Every structure is written in structure tokens, then in C-alpha cells.
């Protein structure tokens, strides 16, 4: 089974954003994600993880850190189980 990180990176790649895997954290905003890309990625994450990201959390701030996004997605999935 793929890790949460690998699954998130796969969703980004599906929409044309290729994340360089580094040992340190990645600021996802460096990839110039526009509003259409943002909505597409959120939708892709919801589909991939079979969850719903609450509307009040829909902010580009989610993409400040790959590690923070991983933690957030894992928390949402856990809450919905």
C-alpha cells in the first residue's frame, strides 16, 4: 500500500504538478497552483482518500507544507472513520 505522501504526490501529478521529493519539507505554493488547480487537487484528494475536506479549511494555506498537508489529510480520514 502506498504511503499518504505518495498518494498525495500522485494526485498533484495527475493535475500536472510534479513535486520534487526532498528530505526536508516542501512548500507546495512554489508550484504556482492557480485557483482551478487548487480546486482540482482538493477534489482529487477527496476522491483518493474517500473523505470530505471541510469548506472552512479550503484555503491555499493547506499547501504551505507537504508535511502539514499529509498530517491534515490523515486527521480528516481518521475523523471520518
Helices and strands as residue ranges (DSSP letters): H 4-14, G 28-31, H 35-49, G 55-57, G 60-63, H 66-80
